[in-house]
């Protein structure tokens, strides 16, 4: 699947999509321009169940320290999550998520830190936006008009995730169409139109590669699907919105070198013209992006 021949074929088959332009926008005064891609999004996880230990924090103080470090390392955005997406992880209700996240937002948002909140809970989203969250990383399907309106009312950005299920914690087997990029484009066309009609002006579309579908647990099948989705990202950009991709880990292949995995997948994502990379490894991925920038 990954060869010079396959890349040449992909570019030839969809050459009309390669030059697609996406919207530039600013969030809280910070510009996100296609010409500057890729932008980098760091990760802070409050759930002790999160497998990526380096991103886990157990207190607001630790989170604040990590966010300062991530910004110094080159993250334009930092994503905060209070519940792991792992299938076996403990569920965290909206009230607990909100109570966990608000102290960090109240401390750092007034200082100009651009913070995203990952949640599918409308109550948590509202409270965090009111506390200064700049972006809602929405991990639920079929968002209500209320969610889109609250994003618009706060002048925030939206990461719109593709989820087969009601939310990231309630997924089963993954149904994959023969041309998955076309299916993704159809879904995102509908949802971005809804969001824009309700006033949202800054959107990234995210194919949701980090979600734990039961039939994608075979490691080889999973990374083939992920790699294909990365390389086809440029086709989604024909909707006029930038693409966000969460970089995976491929633990079964990298084992003790798992912290290097996201750097590999960053290469594929950048080749596919991904605009925003969500990564636990900001310095490694930043180095990859800078190197590919010199070579492009």
matplotlib code that plots the C-alpha trace (Angstrom):
import matplotlib.pyplot as plt

x = [0.0, 2.8, 5.2, 6.2, 3.9, 0.9, 1.6, 1.9, -1.4, -3.2, -2.0, -3.0, -6.5, -7.4, -5.2, -8.1, -8.3, -4.6, -4.8, -7.9, -7.8, -9.1, -10.3, -7.9, -9.2, -8.2, -9.2, -8.8, -6.6, -4.3, -4.2, -4.4, -3.3, -3.1, 0.2, 1.7, 0.6, 1.0, -0.1, 0.6, -1.8, -0.4, -2.3, -3.0, -5.0, -6.5, -7.6, -5.2, -6.6, -5.0, -2.3, 0.1, 1.7, 3.7, 0.5, -1.2, -1.5, -3.2, -3.7, -4.4, -0.9, 0.7, -1.5, -0.6, 3.1, 2.8, 0.8, 3.6, 6.1, 4.1, 3.7, 7.4, 8.0, 5.9, 2.3, -0.1, -3.0, -3.3, -6.1, -7.5, -9.3, -10.9, -12.0, -9.9, -11.3, -10.1, -12.8, -12.0, -11.5, -13.6, -16.5, -16.4, -19.7, -20.2, -20.0, -16.7, -15.2, -16.2, -14.9, -11.5, -11.0, -12.3, -9.3, -6.9, -9.0, -9.5, -5.8, -4.5, -7.1, -6.8, -3.1, -3.7, -3.1, -5.1, -6.8, -9.1, -11.5, -12.2, -15.7, -19.0, -20.9, -22.8, -22.8, -19.0, -18.6, -20.7, -19.0, -15.5, -16.3, -17.6, -14.3, -12.3, -11.7, -10.8, -11.8, -14.3, -12.9, -16.2, -16.1, -19.8, -21.8, -24.9, -24.2, -27.3, -27.9, -27.3, -23.7, -23.0, -24.6, -22.6, -19.4, -20.5, -21.6, -18.2, -16.3, -14.6, -13.2, -14.6, -12.9, -15.6, -14.8, -16.2, -17.7, -19.6, -21.6, -23.3, -19.9, -16.3, -17.1, -20.0, -18.7, -18.8, -17.6, -16.4, -18.3, -15.9, -17.1, -15.2, -14.1, -13.8, -12.6, -15.7, -17.9, -16.1, -16.5, -20.2, -20.6, -18.4, -20.2, -23.5, -22.2, -20.0, -23.0, -25.1, -22.4, -21.8, -25.6, -25.6, -22.7, -19.5, -16.7, -13.6, -13.7, -11.3, -12.6, -11.1, -11.6, -11.4, -8.5, -7.8, -11.2, -11.3, -13.6, -13.9, -13.0, -10.0, -7.9, -5.9, -2.7, -1.9, -5.4, -5.6, -2.4, -3.3, -6.6, -4.9, -2.2, -4.7, -6.8, -3.7, -2.7, -6.3, -6.6, -6.2, -9.5, -11.3, -9.9, -12.1, -14.8, -12.9, -12.0, -8.7, -8.1, -7.1, -5.5, -4.7, -1.4, -1.6, 1.0, 1.2, 2.4, 2.5, 5.2, 7.1, 7.1, 9.8, 10.2, 6.5, 7.3, 8.7, 5.6, 3.8, 6.8, 6.3, 2.6, 3.3, 5.1, 2.1, -0.3, 1.8, 2.1, -1.7, -1.8, -3.1, -3.4, -3.5, -1.6, -2.8, 0.2, 1.6, 5.1, 5.4, 9.2, 9.5, 6.7, 7.8, 11.2, 9.5, 7.4, 10.3, 12.4, 9.6, 9.1, 12.7, 12.2, 8.9]
y = [0.0, 2.4, 2.7, 5.2, 3.5, 3.7, 7.4, 8.2, 6.4, 8.2, 11.6, 10.7, 9.4, 12.4, 15.1, 17.5, 17.5, 18.1, 21.9, 22.3, 25.4, 25.6, 28.5, 30.5, 31.7, 33.1, 31.8, 34.2, 36.3, 33.4, 32.8, 29.4, 29.6, 26.8, 28.2, 27.6, 24.0, 21.7, 23.2, 21.1, 20.2, 18.8, 16.5, 16.5, 13.6, 13.6, 10.0, 7.5, 5.0, 6.7, 4.4, 7.2, 7.7, 10.8, 12.8, 11.8, 14.3, 13.8, 17.4, 20.8, 21.9, 19.1, 20.0, 23.6, 22.7, 20.3, 22.9, 25.5, 22.9, 21.9, 25.5, 26.1, 23.0, 24.4, 23.4, 26.0, 24.3, 22.0, 19.5, 18.7, 15.4, 14.1, 10.7, 8.2, 6.9, 3.3, 0.7, -0.5, 2.9, 4.2, 6.4, 10.0, 11.9, 15.4, 17.0, 15.3, 16.2, 19.8, 19.9, 18.5, 20.8, 24.2, 25.0, 24.7, 26.8, 29.5, 29.7, 29.7, 31.0, 34.6, 34.3, 33.7, 30.0, 28.3, 25.3, 22.7, 20.5, 16.9, 15.9, 14.6, 16.0, 19.2, 20.4, 20.0, 21.8, 24.7, 25.2, 25.0, 27.4, 29.8, 29.4, 30.3, 27.1, 28.2, 25.0, 22.2, 18.8, 17.1, 13.3, 12.6, 11.9, 13.9, 17.0, 19.0, 22.5, 23.6, 22.4, 24.2, 27.4, 27.4, 27.1, 30.0, 32.2, 32.0, 32.6, 29.2, 26.7, 23.2, 19.9, 17.8, 14.1, 11.2, 8.6, 5.5, 5.4, 7.9, 9.0, 7.8, 5.5, 3.8, 2.3, -1.3, -2.7, -0.3, -0.3, 0.7, 1.7, 0.8, 4.5, 5.6, 9.0, 9.7, 8.5, 10.8, 13.7, 13.1, 13.1, 16.2, 18.0, 17.6, 18.5, 21.5, 22.9, 22.6, 24.1, 27.1, 27.7, 28.0, 30.5, 28.4, 30.0, 27.9, 24.1, 21.3, 17.9, 14.8, 11.2, 9.8, 7.4, 7.1, 5.5, 1.8, -0.1, -3.8, -5.1, -2.8, -4.3, -6.4, -4.3, -4.8, -4.1, -1.0, 0.7, -0.1, 1.7, 4.6, 5.0, 5.1, 7.7, 9.8, 9.7, 10.6, 13.6, 16.0, 14.7, 15.9, 19.4, 19.9, 20.8, 24.0, 23.2, 22.1, 18.5, 17.4, 14.0, 12.3, 10.4, 6.8, 4.7, 1.2, -0.3, -3.8, -2.8, -0.2, -1.9, -0.2, 2.5, 3.4, 7.1, 7.2, 5.9, 9.3, 10.7, 8.0, 8.6, 12.4, 11.8, 10.1, 12.7, 15.6, 13.9, 13.8, 17.6, 17.3, 20.8, 20.0, 17.2, 16.0, 14.4, 13.4, 14.0, 17.6, 17.8, 14.7, 15.6, 19.2, 18.0, 15.9, 18.7, 21.1, 18.6, 17.8, 21.5, 21.9, 19.0, 20.1]
z = [0.0, 0.8, -2.1, -4.7, -7.2, -4.8, -4.0, -7.6, -8.3, -5.5, -6.7, -10.3, -9.4, -7.3, -8.8, -8.9, -5.1, -4.5, -4.8, -2.6, -0.5, 3.0, 5.1, 7.3, 10.6, 14.0, 17.4, 20.4, 18.2, 17.2, 13.4, 11.8, 8.2, 5.7, 4.5, 8.0, 8.3, 10.1, 13.4, 16.5, 19.3, 22.5, 24.9, 28.6, 30.0, 33.5, 33.3, 35.0, 32.6, 29.6, 28.2, 27.1, 30.5, 29.5, 28.9, 32.2, 35.0, 38.4, 39.5, 38.1, 39.1, 37.1, 34.2, 34.2, 34.4, 31.4, 29.4, 29.9, 28.7, 25.7, 24.5, 24.9, 22.8, 20.0, 20.6, 19.2, 21.0, 24.0, 24.3, 27.8, 28.4, 31.7, 30.4, 28.4, 25.2, 25.9, 26.0, 29.5, 31.0, 33.8, 32.7, 34.0, 34.2, 33.1, 36.5, 37.3, 34.0, 34.5, 38.1, 36.8, 33.9, 35.1, 37.5, 34.6, 32.2, 34.8, 35.5, 31.9, 29.6, 30.9, 30.2, 26.5, 26.4, 23.7, 25.2, 23.7, 25.7, 24.5, 25.5, 24.2, 27.2, 26.4, 30.0, 30.2, 26.9, 28.0, 31.3, 29.8, 27.0, 29.6, 31.4, 28.4, 26.4, 22.8, 21.1, 21.6, 20.5, 20.1, 20.3, 20.0, 16.9, 15.6, 17.6, 18.7, 17.5, 21.1, 20.9, 17.7, 19.0, 22.2, 20.2, 18.0, 20.9, 22.5, 19.3, 19.7, 17.3, 16.7, 16.1, 14.5, 14.9, 12.9, 15.3, 14.4, 17.6, 19.8, 21.3, 21.5, 24.5, 22.8, 19.6, 18.3, 15.0, 12.4, 9.1, 6.4, 2.9, -0.3, -0.6, 3.0, 2.2, 0.2, 3.1, 5.5, 3.1, 2.9, 6.7, 7.2, 4.4, 6.2, 9.7, 8.6, 6.8, 10.0, 12.1, 9.8, 9.6, 13.4, 13.4, 13.8, 11.9, 12.7, 12.1, 11.8, 10.6, 12.2, 10.9, 14.4, 14.0, 17.8, 18.6, 19.8, 17.4, 18.3, 14.8, 14.4, 17.2, 14.8, 14.7, 11.0, 9.8, 12.0, 10.8, 7.2, 7.7, 9.6, 6.9, 4.1, 6.0, 6.5, 2.9, 1.7, 4.0, 1.1, -0.4, 2.7, 2.3, -0.8, 1.8, 2.4, 6.1, 7.5, 8.7, 12.1, 12.7, 16.0, 15.6, 16.7, 18.5, 16.9, 20.2, 18.8, 16.3, 18.2, 21.7, 23.8, 21.1, 21.2, 21.8, 18.3, 16.6, 16.3, 14.4, 11.7, 11.4, 11.2, 7.9, 6.4, 7.8, 6.4, 3.0, 3.0, 3.7, 7.3, 8.8, 12.6, 14.2, 17.7, 19.3, 22.7, 21.3, 20.4, 20.1, 17.9, 15.6, 15.4, 14.2, 11.5, 10.4, 10.1, 8.2, 5.7, 5.3, 4.1, 1.7, 0.2]

ax = plt.figure().add_subplot(projection="3d")
ax.plot(x, y, z, "-o")
ax.set_aspect("equal")
plt.show()
